[in-house]
Amino acid sequence: MSNDAALAATDDTARPDDTGPSDHTGRTDDADRTEGAARADEPSPPLGPVGVPSPLPDEHQRQARMAAMGVPEEYWDWMGPHGVPPMGVRLGLRFQRMSPEKLVATMPVGGNEQNVGLFHGGAHMVLAETLGSFAAILHTRVNLGVERMVVGTELGATHHRSATQGLVWATCTPLNLGRQLAVHEIVMHDDEGRRLSTARMTNMILAPRD
């Protein structure tokens, strides 16, 4: 799937001003949404064919990808050379809220099914790892006020029920935040607010190298 197609598919289903889950399940309300997330004025560039390393975007392309995925502009400098993960772009991942306290993102079921038509278990893990990684970055930059690399050291999930249509909503919240480790829980729900899976991710905050 091209980057343009992935973003077009997401545009049809999940926008930052859409109403997400409306209860304790992690859906967003007006106070919960990403504040001031920039929108791309043009499609971001193709990622290249599957199986070939994704080319690094120039800065204009990088910013367009982050805007299209809903990353707030104040975080753009921290998001690495690609800005957003190419896999997330291909799967239609879209951030609805991003802060050190809570991240919310969506991914369409359509196009991300396994062979019998259910939302793929691996897509749950992509959601979980993407949100957990970004949350750890925000913890180090905003909460700790330091520039550090973070690496995932553990990721596990329990699947509770399946989804065959609509969006999967992922909500990431901290379980424990330290100076060396950051642990987050990521809970996935469907459009009806039913829990689909529960994941936990641990990131190690690396000390600076000499």
VEXLO-211891 format. One record per residue (C-alpha): residue in one letter; x, y, z. Coordinates in steps of 0.25 Angstrom, whole numbers, padded with zeros to 4 digits, always signed. Layout:
<pavos>
AXYZ ...
</pavos>
This chain:
<pavos>
M+0000+0000+0000 S+0006+0014-0004 N+0007+0025+0007 D-0004+0033-0001 A-0013+0021+0000 A-0011+0019+0014 L-0014+0033+0018 A-0026+0034+0009 A-0032+0022+0016 T-0029+0028+0029 D-0035+0041+0024 D-0048+0034+0021 T-0049+0028+0035 A-0041+0035+0046 R-0039+0050+0047 P-0035+0058+0060 D-0049+0064+0060 D-0056+0051+0060 T-0063+0046+0072 G-0056+0034+0078 P-0060+0025+0090 S-0069+0033+0099 D-0067+0026+0113 H-0056+0021+0122 T-0051+0012+0111 G-0041+0022+0105 R-0049+0029+0094 T-0046+0044+0093 D-0055+0056+0096 D-0053+0070+0092 A-0044+0073+0104 D-0036+0060+0101 R-0033+0063+0086 T-0019+0067+0081 E-0018+0082+0082 G-0013+0089+0070 A-0008+0077+0062 A-0004+0081+0049 R-0011+0076+0036 A-0004+0073+0023 D-0007+0082+0012 E-0003+0072+0002 P-0001+0057+0002 S+0012+0052+0008 P+0022+0045-0001 P+0022+0030-0005 L+0030+0021+0004 G+0035+0012-0007 P+0032-0002-0010 V+0030-0012+0001 G+0043-0020+0003 V+0052-0008+0000 P+0057+0001+0012 S+0049+0013+0013 P+0056+0025+0008 L+0059+0036+0018 P+0050+0048+0015 D+0055+0062+0014 E+0050+0072+0025 H+0038+0077+0017 Q+0034+0062+0014 R+0036+0058+0029 Q+0028+0070+0034 A+0016+0066+0024 R+0016+0052+0029 M+0016+0056+0044 A+0005+0066+0041 A-0003+0055+0033 M-0002+0045+0045 G-0006+0056+0055 V+0007+0058+0062 P+0006+0072+0069 E+0016+0082+0063 E+0023+0084+0077 Y+0028+0070+0077 W+0033+0069+0063 D+0048+0072+0066 W+0048+0059+0075 M+0042+0049+0065 G+0054+0044+0058 P+0059+0045+0044 H+0046+0038+0038 G+0037+0046+0047 V+0027+0035+0048 P+0029+0020+0046 P+0027+0016+0032 M+0020+0003+0036 G+0010+0012+0044 V+0007+0020+0031 R+0005+0007+0023 L-0005+0002+0033 G-0013+0015+0034 L-0009+0019+0048 R-0014+0032+0053 F-0011+0040+0066 Q-0024+0046+0072 R-0017+0051+0085 M-0002+0052+0089 S+0003+0056+0102 P+0012+0050+0113 E+0000+0046+0121 K-0008+0040+0110 L-0007+0036+0095 V-0019+0032+0087 A-0018+0026+0073 T-0026+0019+0063 M-0024+0009+0052 P-0034+0004+0042 V-0038-0011+0042 G-0040-0011+0027 G-0027-0015+0020 N-0021-0020+0034 E-0028-0033+0035 Q-0022-0047+0036 N-0027-0058+0027 V-0041-0060+0033 G-0044-0045+0033 L-0041-0042+0047 F-0032-0030+0051 H-0018-0036+0051 G-0012-0039+0065 G+0001-0033+0059 A-0006-0020+0057 H-0010-0019+0071 M+0005-0020+0074 V+0009-0009+0064 L-0001+0000+0071 A+0004-0004+0085 E+0019-0002+0082 T+0017+0011+0074 L+0009+0017+0085 G+0018+0012+0096 S+0031+0017+0089 F+0025+0031+0086 A+0021+0031+0101 A+0035+0028+0106 I+0041+0039+0097 L+0031+0049+0102 H+0034+0045+0117 T+0049+0047+0115 R+0047+0060+0107 V+0036+0067+0115 N+0036+0060+0129 L+0051+0058+0131 G+0055+0070+0122 V+0067+0062+0115 E+0070+0057+0102 R+0072+0042+0102 M+0070+0030+0093 V+0059+0020+0097 V+0059+0005+0093 G+0048-0005+0096 T+0052-0016+0104 E+0038-0024+0106 L+0025-0024+0100 G+0014-0034+0103 A-0001-0034+0100 T-0014-0042+0103 H-0025-0042+0093 H-0039-0042+0098 R-0048-0041+0086 S-0048-0039+0071 A-0051-0027+0062 T-0056-0029+0047 Q-0059-0014+0043 G-0058+0000+0047 L-0046+0006+0055 V-0038+0000+0066 W-0035+0011+0077 A-0022+0010+0085 T-0020+0017+0098 C-0006+0018+0105 T-0004+0022+0119 P+0008+0021+0128 L+0009+0010+0139 N+0022+0014+0144 L+0032+0025+0140 G+0046+0026+0144 R+0059+0031+0140 Q+0064+0018+0134 L+0051+0011+0131 A+0037+0015+0126 V+0026+0005+0126 H+0012+0007+0119 E-0001+0000+0117 I-0007+0001+0104 V-0022-0003+0103 M-0029-0006+0090 H-0044-0004+0088 D-0054-0005+0076 D-0063+0006+0072 E-0074+0001+0082 G-0064+0003+0094 R-0062-0012+0095 R-0048-0016+0100 L-0040-0024+0089 S-0027-0025+0095 T-0018-0021+0107 A-0003-0019+0105 R+0009-0014+0113 M+0022-0009+0108 T+0035-0006+0115 N+0045+0004+0110 M+0059+0006+0115 I+0064+0020+0115 L+0079+0020+0111 A+0090+0028+0117 P+0098+0037+0108 R+0110+0030+0102 D+0124+0037+0102 
</pavos>
